Amino acid sequence: MAMSMGGSGGNMSEINVTPMIDILLVLLIIFMVIVPVTPKGLEALVPQPPKTPIDVLTPRAIVVQIFNHPGAAPTYKINDVDVTHAELLPRLTDVYANRAERVMFVRGDDQVNFAYIADVIDIGRAANVDHIGLMTPKIQAGQ
């Protein structure tokens, strides 16, 4: 844009902006076409539920069993391995040292005094077990 002052009739130069606007419009169209093609984020797969139902007692489950012996101290088993009362805490601590799932089940005979079961629960807590479940005859039968 130029301003003319006075009456001189000389040549005036003005900037022709029409080609510049055409170039800007072409660039705008190119960017509008390119932007939706770029990826918008990471594609993640959602974990699917297992096709078969998981049993309550998987092979990873730890079951501490307490067996009653009338007139004598009860005996203990960890997954069918005989242990003494003194070995319970070190064994459970070793088992749960590298596990992410810290779940333990306690199963006692019908005639076992609940004080022995409570003692095993306390030993499980001392071994850093997060969840302790009690097994009942109904759970054992799978009903």
LOKOLVO-906507 format. One record per residue (C-alpha): residue in one letter; x, y, z. Coordinates in pm, whole numbers, plus 50000, padded with zeros to 5 digits. Example, Ala and Ser with C-alpha at 12.3 -4.5 7.8 and 13.67 -1.06 7.14 Angstrom:
A512304955050780;S513674989450714;
This chain:
M500005000050000;A501365032949905;M500255067849964;S500555094249703;M501365129649802;G501385157649573;G500695158749208;S503595140049068;G502435114048823;G505345090048869;N505205052448895;M504225038049231;S505095002949341;E502704983149555;I503114948249696;N500884922949524;V499574901049810;T497374878249598;P500074851949526;M501094852449894;I497504845250002;D497294816949749;I500444801149892;L499104804350248;L495824787850151;V497664758749984;L499824754150296;L496734755350518;I495064727950312;I498234706550323;F498464709250702;M494764701450741;V495234669650538;I498444658650717;V497354664051080;P494624637051098;V497014611250949;T499514613751238;P499024588851523;K497154602451822;G498674580852095;L499804546652199;E497764516552111;A497364493952413;L495734460052438;V493304455352724;P493774422952919;Q491034398052842;P489434376053110;P490524339653103;K488434315952895;T488244290253175;P487224299553529;I490024299953781;D489714276154074;V489784289354427;L492904268754486;T495354272654202;P498744255554221;R500164288854342;A497884288754646;I499454282654983;V497314261855221;V498364257355581;Q496604227355732;I496224220856104;F495534185056214;N494144176756556;H495644149256772;P493714144257097;G495974147757396;A498914160257186;A499964191757004;P498524196156654;T500594189456343;Y500954213656052;K501334210555676;I502094236555411;N500734223655078;D501044187155189;V504574191955328;D504894184055700;V506354212255909;T506714218656279;H505264248656457;A508744264056482;E509304260356106;L506064277856004;L507334313856016;P510664307955835;R509024286455566;L506194311055502;T508654340255497;D510704322055231;V507624313555027;Y506294349155023;A509654366654981;N509374369554599;R505624367354544;A503434395254422;E500254377654538;R500444372954913;V497404350854974;M497274322055222;F494504297955316;V494164281455657;R492344248455695;G491834231556029;D490254199056143;D486784200656293;Q488094193556643;V491034218156638;N490904245456898;F490524279456730;A493514292456927;Y495784271456702;I494134285956390;A494504321256528;D498164313756596;V498694303456232;I496944335356119;D499324355756337;I502294337056192;G500994344855841;R500744381955926;A504314380756060;A505394365455725;N503904396155543;V500864378055401;D498314403755281;H495174382055260;I494434352055478;G491374330755411;L489774303855623;M488684272355445;T485414256955551;P483984222655459;K481654239555209;I484604255555026;Q486554222955033;A483654203954873;G483494229654591;Q479854238754640;
